[in-house]
Amino acid sequence: MRLLRIHFSALLFFLLIITEVSAQEYNAYLNNSYSYTIRKAINVYGSPAHTSVRPMLYSEVNKIIDYDSVLMAQSIPSESTSGFWKGLHNRVFNDHLIDVRKKDFTFQMDPLFHFEAGIESSSGSGSEDMEYVNTRGFQIRGTIGDKVGFYSSFYENQASFPAYIDDFIEKYGVVPGQGRPRSFGKEGYDFAMANGYVSYSPSKHFNFQFGHGKNFWGDGYRSLILSDNSFNYPFLKITTDFWRIKYVNLYAQFMDYNVPHSHELGFQRKYGTLHYLSINISKRVNLSLFEAIIWEAQDSTGQRGFDIAYLNPVIFYRPVEFSIGSPDNALLGLNLSVKIGKRNLAYGQLLLDEFKIKEVTAMDGWWGNKQAFQLGFKSFDAFRIPNLFAQLEYNYIRPYTYAHRIPLQAYGHYGQPLAHPIGANTMELLGRFQYHHKRFYFDYKILFAVYGEDENGLNYGKDIFKDYDSRAKDYDNFVGQGLRTNLTYNDIRLSYLINPAYNLNFSIGYINRMQKNDVADNNMNYFYVALRTSIENYYYDF
């Protein structure tokens, strides 16, 4: 035992005195709750960044603002003169647990965890329930030379959730954004999640990534084009960056385990090819074009596999789809952002799943008018208050958008939409306010949503995984049809950032969720305290 302590002390001392240099060819965290300085630098007037393509490489971030300098500015100096205790202090409050930085190689390793305890009270039950999250994991990342980067993380989770999330898990068989669970204890769940990728940049104009993870395209809190709402998926991503243009080719494999499947072949799979062309028209205006094709891996003729007709990285897919008589799901869209003043950004999205001018102009609620749009505005140093972020966003999604005649080809993955977490047949107004002083952060989010649930066994267009041929009617369709439901969601959080290197924070928070329709009137309150590393985004606000 004494020998073990000696070896542990020697290892710890070695980790604390490692020499550091710099190289970063891996992705920035998708969770940006604690990166105000970087977000402001990327979004303000004069920044050449393509703000709607996330995650960004740290090498891209460093062209605009030095990431290490940001971390250094947030550091808490040690009062100890001892090298060991000073190093230990920095490992806890400032640096990665393991940080090796050599000329041709870097390696970082951090623990990942989420320990949360909360009390839920609901109007329906009249009682208080204890909820918890117990997550342990780790992440590693690094670079080899100046062209190759790598990342891997793993989470093992046990959790008990508020009642409305339990209802979601029971209905769709998935923990929001985190995969398929097993029962744990009396009312809990056990689930795991792994991420990873290899990144290669042969030149300053190209980056190739092969991995298992998530992507987000858009400037808003939500994305109607591609969000990080659903579970991880395998992908190959090719990014071309030159002049004022960034062009992304994303080839992905999705799956839907709710579709009937065999134990021999596993869950039903489908493929997706997605293009995103971002153009900085000027220093203030960015226009991005989007297209996607989703098709099942195995159709009525047998094993179809990856259709090479959709492999071409520089082609419009609608003509290809038509030329091969394709039954696949095709979507088109655009993202527009305009910088106003020095620190404000107005943005919007338009998504077209089906579009017939005759039916749109007729304004008679044809079911095939499957479109969605987003309008938003966000401000850094809002109201001339330093470190205050404000955002207002409106989302509108018509019934049956993202759905398909073949349910497997819906624009979703692993039981969840690839875009908005509610799905379709919804409109939503949300506001966000974030303020930080040194390492203290205050975050408030409020949203109002109206959506139409299915009722009386009829499909009114909210659930994107239902066959749209089962629709309730052909005309007079409108957002909120079916069982009209009103949702109000308030989320208040106060946190202290313990270590900015991997977003280790201590938080206390309160969530109020009110859901009302003709069948139920639910009012939930949830108080919690948490110690966690905020790397990913998990969307429970639905």
C-alpha positions as CSV (number, residue, x, y, z in Angstrom):
1,M,0.0,0.0,0.0
2,R,2.9,2.4,0.9
3,L,4.5,1.5,-2.5
4,L,1.2,2.4,-4.3
5,R,1.1,5.7,-2.5
6,I,4.6,6.5,-3.6
7,H,3.9,5.6,-7.2
8,F,0.7,7.7,-7.2
9,S,2.5,10.7,-5.7
10,A,5.3,10.4,-8.3
11,L,2.8,10.2,-11.1
12,L,0.9,13.3,-9.8
13,F,4.1,15.3,-9.4
14,F,5.0,14.4,-13.0
15,L,1.7,15.6,-14.3
16,L,2.0,18.9,-12.4
17,I,5.4,19.8,-13.9
18,I,4.8,18.9,-17.6
19,T,6.1,21.5,-20.0
20,E,3.5,23.1,-22.2
21,V,3.4,24.3,-25.8
22,S,0.5,25.0,-28.0
23,A,-1.3,23.2,-30.9
24,Q,-5.0,22.8,-31.4
25,E,-6.6,21.0,-34.4
26,Y,-9.7,19.7,-32.6
27,N,-13.2,21.0,-32.1
28,A,-14.4,23.6,-29.6
29,Y,-17.1,22.4,-27.2
30,L,-20.6,22.6,-28.5
31,N,-21.8,23.7,-25.1
32,N,-21.0,27.4,-25.0
33,S,-22.6,28.5,-21.7
34,Y,-19.2,29.5,-20.3
35,S,-17.5,31.0,-23.4
36,Y,-18.9,34.5,-23.6
37,T,-15.6,36.2,-24.6
38,I,-15.0,33.7,-27.5
39,R,-18.6,33.9,-28.7
40,K,-18.6,37.7,-28.7
41,A,-15.3,37.8,-30.7
42,I,-16.7,35.4,-33.3
43,N,-20.0,37.1,-33.8
44,V,-19.2,40.8,-33.7
45,Y,-18.6,43.1,-36.7
46,G,-15.3,42.5,-38.4
47,S,-15.1,38.8,-37.6
48,P,-14.5,36.6,-40.6
49,A,-16.0,33.5,-38.9
50,H,-18.8,31.5,-40.4
51,T,-20.8,31.6,-37.2
52,S,-23.5,29.1,-38.3
53,V,-21.2,26.1,-38.7
54,R,-20.5,24.4,-35.4
55,P,-18.5,23.0,-33.8
56,M,-15.5,25.1,-34.9
57,L,-11.9,24.0,-34.9
58,Y,-9.9,25.7,-32.2
59,S,-7.4,26.6,-35.0
60,E,-10.3,28.7,-36.5
61,V,-11.0,30.3,-33.2
62,N,-7.4,31.2,-32.7
63,K,-7.4,33.2,-36.0
64,I,-9.9,35.5,-34.3
65,I,-9.1,35.4,-30.6
66,D,-6.3,33.5,-28.8
67,Y,-8.0,30.7,-26.8
68,D,-5.1,30.2,-24.4
69,S,-5.1,33.9,-23.6
70,V,-8.8,33.8,-22.8
71,L,-8.1,30.9,-20.4
72,M,-5.1,32.8,-18.9
73,A,-7.3,35.9,-18.3
74,Q,-9.7,33.7,-16.3
75,S,-7.1,31.9,-14.3
76,I,-6.9,32.2,-10.5
77,P,-3.3,32.6,-9.3
78,S,-2.0,30.4,-6.6
79,E,-0.8,32.0,-3.4
80,S,1.5,29.0,-2.7
81,T,5.3,29.2,-3.3
82,S,5.6,25.5,-3.4
83,G,5.9,24.0,-6.9
84,F,3.8,21.0,-6.0
85,W,1.0,22.8,-4.3
86,K,1.0,25.5,-7.0
87,G,0.8,22.9,-9.7
88,L,-2.1,21.1,-7.8
89,H,-3.9,24.4,-7.5
90,N,-3.6,25.0,-11.2
91,R,-4.8,21.5,-12.0
92,V,-8.0,22.0,-9.9
93,F,-8.8,25.6,-11.0
94,N,-7.1,26.5,-14.2
95,D,-5.7,23.6,-16.3
96,H,-6.5,20.2,-17.7
97,L,-5.8,17.3,-15.4
98,I,-3.2,16.0,-17.8
99,D,-1.7,18.4,-20.3
100,V,1.2,17.3,-22.4
101,R,2.3,19.8,-25.0
102,K,5.4,19.1,-27.1
103,K,6.6,20.4,-30.4
104,D,4.9,17.7,-32.5
105,F,2.4,16.2,-30.1
106,T,-0.2,17.4,-27.6
107,F,-2.4,15.3,-25.2
108,Q,-5.0,16.4,-22.7
109,M,-7.1,14.3,-20.4
110,D,-9.9,15.4,-18.1
111,P,-12.5,13.8,-15.9
112,L,-16.2,14.3,-17.0
113,F,-19.0,14.0,-14.5
114,H,-22.4,15.3,-13.6
115,F,-23.5,14.9,-10.0
116,E,-27.0,16.4,-9.4
117,A,-29.6,16.2,-6.7
118,G,-33.0,17.8,-7.1
119,I,-36.5,18.0,-5.7
120,E,-39.5,17.9,-8.1
121,S,-43.0,18.9,-7.1
122,S,-45.9,18.6,-9.5
123,S,-49.4,19.8,-9.4
124,G,-50.7,16.5,-10.5
125,S,-49.0,14.3,-7.9
126,G,-49.2,16.7,-4.9
127,S,-45.9,15.2,-3.6
128,E,-42.2,15.9,-3.8
129,D,-39.8,13.5,-5.4
130,M,-36.1,13.3,-5.2
131,E,-34.3,13.2,-8.6
132,Y,-30.6,12.6,-9.3
133,V,-27.9,12.4,-12.0
134,N,-24.8,10.3,-11.4
135,T,-22.5,10.6,-14.4
136,R,-18.8,9.6,-14.6
137,G,-16.5,9.7,-17.5
138,F,-13.5,11.1,-19.2
139,Q,-12.3,12.9,-22.3
140,I,-9.0,12.8,-24.1
141,R,-7.9,15.0,-27.0
142,G,-4.8,16.1,-28.7
143,T,-2.8,16.7,-31.9
144,I,-0.1,14.8,-33.9
145,G,2.0,17.3,-35.8
146,D,0.1,20.4,-37.0
147,K,-2.4,18.6,-39.2
148,V,-4.0,15.8,-37.2
149,G,-6.2,16.1,-34.2
150,F,-8.2,13.5,-32.2
151,Y,-10.9,13.4,-29.5
152,S,-12.7,10.8,-27.5
153,S,-15.0,10.8,-24.5
154,F,-17.2,8.4,-22.6
155,Y,-20.0,8.8,-20.1
156,E,-21.6,6.2,-17.8
157,N,-24.9,7.5,-16.3
158,Q,-27.5,6.6,-13.8
159,A,-30.3,9.1,-13.4
160,S,-33.8,9.7,-12.2
161,F,-35.7,12.4,-14.1
162,P,-38.7,14.7,-13.6
163,A,-42.0,13.1,-14.6
164,Y,-42.3,14.8,-18.0
165,I,-38.9,13.4,-19.1
166,D,-39.9,10.0,-17.8
167,D,-43.0,10.2,-20.0
168,F,-40.8,11.1,-23.0
169,I,-38.4,8.2,-22.3
170,E,-41.3,5.7,-22.0
171,K,-42.9,6.9,-25.2
172,Y,-39.7,7.1,-27.4
173,G,-37.3,4.8,-25.6
174,V,-34.5,7.3,-25.5
175,V,-33.0,9.7,-22.9
176,P,-33.0,13.1,-24.7
177,G,-29.8,13.3,-26.7
178,Q,-28.1,10.5,-24.8
179,G,-29.3,7.2,-26.1
180,R,-31.2,4.2,-25.2
181,P,-31.5,3.4,-21.4
182,R,-32.0,0.4,-19.2
183,S,-34.0,0.4,-16.0
184,F,-32.0,1.1,-12.9
185,G,-33.3,0.8,-9.4
186,K,-36.9,1.6,-8.7
187,E,-37.5,4.6,-11.0
188,G,-34.1,5.3,-12.6
189,Y,-32.3,4.7,-15.8
190,D,-28.8,3.4,-16.7
191,F,-27.3,4.6,-20.0
192,A,-23.9,5.3,-21.6
193,M,-22.6,7.5,-24.4
194,A,-19.4,7.7,-26.3
195,N,-18.0,10.4,-28.7
196,G,-14.9,10.5,-30.8
197,Y,-13.4,11.6,-34.0
198,V,-10.1,12.1,-35.9
199,S,-9.5,15.4,-37.6
200,Y,-7.1,15.9,-40.5
201,S,-6.2,19.2,-42.2
202,P,-3.9,18.6,-45.2
203,S,-3.9,22.4,-45.9
204,K,-5.4,25.6,-44.6
205,H,-8.3,25.1,-47.1
206,F,-9.5,21.5,-46.2
207,N,-10.4,19.6,-43.1
208,F,-11.6,16.0,-42.9
209,Q,-13.3,14.5,-39.9
210,F,-14.4,10.9,-39.3
211,G,-16.2,10.3,-36.1
212,H,-19.2,9.6,-33.9
213,G,-20.8,12.7,-32.6
214,K,-23.1,15.7,-33.3
215,N,-23.2,18.8,-35.5
216,F,-25.1,22.1,-35.4
217,W,-25.9,24.4,-38.4
218,G,-27.4,27.7,-37.6
219,D,-27.0,30.9,-35.6
220,G,-29.9,30.4,-33.2
221,Y,-30.5,28.5,-29.9
222,R,-32.5,26.1,-32.0
223,S,-31.8,25.0,-35.5
224,L,-34.5,24.0,-38.0
225,I,-31.8,22.6,-40.4
226,L,-29.5,20.4,-38.2
227,S,-29.1,20.6,-34.5
228,D,-27.4,18.6,-31.7
229,N,-30.7,17.6,-30.3
230,S,-30.5,13.8,-31.0
231,F,-28.1,11.1,-30.1
232,N,-24.6,10.8,-31.6
233,Y,-24.2,9.3,-35.1
234,P,-21.2,8.1,-37.2
235,F,-20.2,10.7,-39.8
236,L,-17.6,11.7,-42.4
237,K,-17.3,15.5,-42.7
238,I,-15.4,17.4,-45.4
239,T,-15.0,21.1,-44.8
240,T,-13.6,23.4,-47.6
241,D,-12.7,26.9,-46.5
242,F,-11.4,29.5,-48.9
243,W,-11.9,33.2,-49.6
244,R,-15.3,34.1,-48.1
245,I,-16.7,30.6,-48.5
246,K,-17.1,27.6,-46.2
247,Y,-18.6,24.5,-47.7
248,V,-19.4,21.4,-45.6
249,N,-20.2,17.9,-46.9
250,L,-21.6,15.7,-44.2
251,Y,-22.1,11.9,-44.9
252,A,-23.9,10.2,-41.9
253,Q,-25.5,7.0,-40.9
254,F,-28.7,7.4,-38.8
255,M,-30.9,4.7,-37.3
256,D,-34.4,4.3,-35.8
257,Y,-34.9,1.4,-33.4
258,N,-38.7,2.0,-33.2
259,V,-39.0,0.6,-36.7
260,P,-39.4,-3.2,-36.7
261,H,-36.1,-4.9,-36.8
262,S,-34.4,-8.2,-36.4
263,H,-32.0,-9.3,-33.7
264,E,-29.7,-10.6,-36.4
265,L,-29.4,-7.4,-38.3
266,G,-29.9,-4.9,-35.4
267,F,-31.7,-1.6,-35.6
268,Q,-32.9,-0.3,-38.9
269,R,-30.4,2.1,-40.5
270,K,-30.6,4.9,-43.0
271,Y,-28.1,7.3,-44.6
272,G,-27.9,11.0,-45.0
273,T,-25.9,13.2,-47.2
274,L,-26.0,16.9,-46.3
275,H,-24.5,20.0,-47.9
276,Y,-24.0,23.4,-46.3
277,L,-22.6,26.3,-48.3
278,S,-21.8,29.4,-46.2
279,I,-20.9,32.7,-47.9
280,N,-19.8,35.9,-46.2
281,I,-21.3,38.3,-48.7
282,S,-19.9,41.2,-46.8
283,K,-18.5,42.0,-43.4
284,R,-22.0,42.1,-42.1
285,V,-24.1,39.6,-44.2
286,N,-23.8,35.9,-44.4
287,L,-26.0,33.6,-46.5
288,S,-25.9,29.9,-46.2
289,L,-27.6,27.3,-48.4
290,F,-28.6,23.8,-47.1
291,E,-29.7,20.5,-48.7
292,A,-30.2,17.0,-47.4
293,I,-31.2,13.6,-48.6
294,I,-32.3,10.8,-46.2
295,W,-32.7,7.3,-47.5
296,E,-33.2,3.9,-46.0
297,A,-30.3,1.4,-46.1
298,Q,-32.5,-1.5,-47.0
299,D,-35.6,-1.0,-49.3
300,S,-38.1,-3.4,-50.8
301,T,-35.5,-4.6,-53.3
302,G,-33.0,-5.7,-50.6
303,Q,-29.8,-4.2,-49.4
304,R,-29.5,-0.7,-50.9
305,G,-26.5,0.6,-49.0
306,F,-25.0,4.0,-49.6
307,D,-26.3,5.3,-52.9
308,I,-23.3,6.6,-54.9
309,A,-25.6,9.0,-56.7
310,Y,-25.6,11.0,-53.5
311,L,-21.8,10.9,-53.1
312,N,-21.0,13.8,-55.4
313,P,-19.9,16.6,-53.0
314,V,-20.7,19.5,-55.4
315,I,-24.2,18.9,-56.9
316,F,-27.8,19.8,-56.2
317,Y,-29.6,16.7,-55.0
318,R,-33.2,17.6,-56.1
319,P,-32.4,17.0,-59.8
320,V,-30.5,13.8,-59.0
321,E,-33.4,12.6,-56.8
322,F,-35.9,13.2,-59.7
323,S,-33.6,11.7,-62.3
324,I,-33.4,8.3,-60.5
325,G,-37.1,8.2,-59.6
326,S,-36.1,8.4,-56.0
327,P,-38.6,7.9,-53.1
328,D,-36.1,9.5,-50.7
329,N,-36.6,12.4,-48.3
330,A,-35.2,15.6,-49.6
331,L,-35.0,18.9,-47.8
332,L,-33.8,22.4,-48.8
333,G,-33.1,25.4,-46.6
334,L,-31.2,28.6,-46.0
335,N,-29.7,30.5,-43.1
336,L,-29.2,34.3,-43.2
337,S,-27.5,36.5,-40.6
338,V,-26.8,40.2,-40.6
339,K,-24.5,42.0,-38.1
340,I,-26.1,45.2,-36.8
341,G,-23.9,47.7,-35.2
342,K,-20.8,46.3,-33.6
343,R,-22.2,43.6,-31.3
344,N,-25.6,42.5,-32.6
345,L,-26.7,39.8,-34.9
346,A,-30.1,39.3,-36.6
347,Y,-30.6,35.8,-38.1
348,G,-33.1,33.6,-39.6
349,Q,-33.7,30.2,-41.3
350,L,-36.1,28.8,-43.9
351,L,-36.6,25.1,-44.3
352,L,-38.5,23.6,-47.3
353,D,-39.6,19.9,-47.0
354,E,-42.2,20.2,-49.7
355,F,-43.0,23.3,-51.7
356,K,-45.7,23.9,-54.4
357,I,-46.2,27.5,-55.3
358,K,-49.8,26.9,-56.3
359,E,-50.7,25.3,-53.0
360,V,-48.8,27.9,-50.9
361,T,-50.5,30.9,-52.6
362,A,-53.9,29.2,-52.3
363,M,-53.5,29.5,-48.5
364,D,-55.9,26.6,-48.0
365,G,-53.8,24.6,-45.5
366,W,-52.7,21.9,-47.8
367,W,-50.9,19.1,-45.8
368,G,-47.9,19.2,-48.2
369,N,-47.0,22.8,-47.3
370,K,-44.2,21.4,-45.1
371,Q,-42.1,24.4,-44.3
372,A,-40.5,26.0,-41.2
373,F,-38.9,29.3,-40.5
374,Q,-36.9,31.0,-37.7
375,L,-36.3,34.6,-36.8
376,G,-33.9,35.7,-34.1
377,F,-31.8,38.5,-32.7
378,K,-28.9,38.3,-30.2
379,S,-26.8,41.0,-28.6
380,F,-23.4,40.9,-26.9
381,D,-22.8,43.5,-24.1
382,A,-26.6,44.1,-24.5
383,F,-28.0,47.4,-23.4
384,R,-24.4,48.6,-23.2
385,I,-23.9,46.4,-20.1
386,P,-20.5,44.5,-20.3
387,N,-20.8,40.7,-20.3
388,L,-24.6,40.7,-20.7
389,F,-25.9,38.5,-23.5
390,A,-29.5,38.7,-24.7
391,Q,-31.3,36.6,-27.3
392,L,-34.9,36.5,-28.7
393,E,-36.0,33.8,-31.1
394,Y,-39.1,32.7,-32.9
395,N,-39.6,29.3,-34.5
396,Y,-42.5,28.1,-36.7
397,I,-42.9,24.6,-38.0
398,R,-45.9,23.5,-40.0
399,P,-47.6,20.1,-39.5
400,Y,-45.9,17.0,-41.1
401,T,-42.6,18.9,-41.7
402,Y,-39.6,16.5,-41.6
403,A,-42.0,13.4,-41.8
404,H,-42.0,11.0,-44.8
405,R,-44.3,8.4,-46.4
406,I,-41.7,5.8,-45.3
407,P,-41.3,6.5,-41.5
408,L,-37.7,5.3,-41.5
409,Q,-36.8,8.1,-43.8
410,A,-38.0,10.8,-41.5
411,Y,-35.5,13.6,-40.7
412,G,-34.7,12.1,-37.3
413,H,-32.3,9.8,-35.6
414,Y,-32.6,7.4,-32.7
415,G,-36.1,8.4,-31.8
416,Q,-35.6,12.2,-31.9
417,P,-35.7,14.9,-34.6
418,L,-32.5,16.1,-36.1
419,A,-33.8,19.6,-35.9
420,H,-36.2,21.0,-33.3
421,P,-36.8,18.8,-30.2
422,I,-40.6,19.3,-30.3
423,G,-40.7,18.0,-33.9
424,A,-43.4,19.8,-36.0
425,N,-46.8,21.4,-35.8
426,T,-45.4,23.9,-33.4
427,M,-44.6,27.6,-32.9
428,E,-42.2,28.8,-30.2
429,L,-41.0,32.1,-28.8
430,L,-37.9,32.0,-26.5
431,G,-35.7,34.5,-24.7
432,R,-32.3,34.0,-23.1
433,F,-30.3,36.3,-20.8
434,Q,-26.8,35.5,-19.7
435,Y,-24.5,37.6,-17.5
436,H,-21.1,36.8,-16.0
437,H,-18.8,38.5,-13.6
438,K,-15.4,36.9,-13.4
439,R,-16.3,33.2,-12.8
440,F,-19.9,33.7,-11.7
441,Y,-22.5,33.1,-14.3
442,F,-26.3,33.8,-14.3
443,D,-28.4,32.3,-17.0
444,Y,-32.2,32.7,-17.5
445,K,-34.2,31.2,-20.3
446,I,-37.9,31.4,-20.9
447,L,-39.9,29.9,-23.7
448,F,-43.6,29.9,-24.8
449,A,-44.7,27.2,-27.2
450,V,-47.9,26.1,-28.8
451,Y,-48.1,22.7,-30.5
452,G,-50.8,20.2,-31.5
453,E,-50.7,16.7,-30.1
454,D,-52.3,13.8,-31.8
455,E,-55.8,12.9,-30.5
456,N,-58.5,10.3,-31.1
457,G,-55.9,8.1,-32.9
458,L,-55.4,10.7,-35.7
459,N,-52.1,12.0,-37.0
460,Y,-52.1,15.8,-36.8
461,G,-48.4,16.2,-37.8
462,K,-46.3,16.7,-34.6
463,D,-44.7,13.3,-34.5
464,I,-42.2,13.3,-37.4
465,F,-41.8,9.5,-37.2
466,K,-45.4,8.8,-38.3
467,D,-46.2,8.1,-42.0
468,Y,-47.6,11.3,-43.4
469,D,-50.1,9.2,-45.5
470,S,-51.8,8.6,-42.1
471,R,-52.6,12.4,-41.9
472,A,-55.9,13.4,-40.4
473,K,-56.9,15.6,-43.4
474,D,-55.6,17.0,-46.7
475,Y,-56.6,20.7,-46.3
476,D,-57.3,23.2,-43.6
477,N,-54.1,22.2,-41.7
478,F,-52.6,24.8,-39.3
479,V,-50.0,25.0,-36.6
480,G,-51.5,23.8,-33.3
481,Q,-54.1,21.6,-34.8
482,G,-55.1,18.5,-32.9
483,L,-54.9,18.7,-29.1
484,R,-53.7,22.3,-28.8
485,T,-51.2,22.4,-26.0
486,N,-49.6,25.5,-24.4
487,L,-46.2,25.2,-22.9
488,T,-44.3,27.7,-20.7
489,Y,-40.8,26.9,-19.6
490,N,-38.7,28.9,-17.2
491,D,-35.1,28.0,-16.4
492,I,-32.9,30.0,-13.9
493,R,-29.3,29.0,-13.1
494,L,-26.6,30.5,-11.0
495,S,-23.2,28.9,-11.4
496,Y,-19.5,29.2,-10.5
497,L,-17.0,28.1,-13.1
498,I,-14.4,26.1,-11.1
499,N,-12.2,25.2,-14.0
500,P,-12.6,26.9,-17.5
501,A,-10.3,24.3,-19.2
502,Y,-13.2,21.8,-19.3
503,N,-16.1,23.8,-18.0
504,L,-16.2,22.3,-14.5
505,N,-18.9,24.2,-12.6
506,F,-21.0,24.2,-9.5
507,S,-24.6,25.3,-10.2
508,I,-27.9,25.8,-8.4
509,G,-31.0,26.2,-10.4
510,Y,-34.8,26.3,-10.6
511,I,-37.0,25.1,-13.5
512,N,-40.7,25.7,-13.8
513,R,-42.7,23.9,-16.6
514,M,-46.3,24.6,-17.2
515,Q,-48.2,22.5,-19.8
516,K,-51.9,22.9,-20.4
517,N,-54.4,21.5,-22.8
518,D,-58.0,20.2,-22.7
519,V,-56.9,16.9,-21.2
520,A,-54.3,17.9,-18.6
521,D,-53.0,20.9,-16.7
522,N,-49.5,20.2,-15.4
523,N,-47.3,22.5,-13.3
524,M,-43.8,21.2,-12.4
525,N,-41.2,22.9,-10.2
526,Y,-37.7,21.5,-9.9
527,F,-34.9,22.8,-7.6
528,Y,-31.4,21.3,-8.0
529,V,-27.8,21.6,-7.2
530,A,-25.1,20.2,-9.5
531,L,-21.4,19.7,-9.9
532,R,-20.7,19.0,-13.5
533,T,-18.5,19.4,-16.6
534,S,-20.6,21.2,-19.3
535,I,-19.3,19.9,-22.6
536,E,-22.4,18.8,-24.5
537,N,-25.9,20.3,-24.9
538,Y,-28.9,18.4,-23.6
539,Y,-32.3,19.8,-24.4
540,Y,-34.9,19.2,-21.7
541,D,-36.9,22.3,-22.6
542,F,-39.8,20.8,-24.5
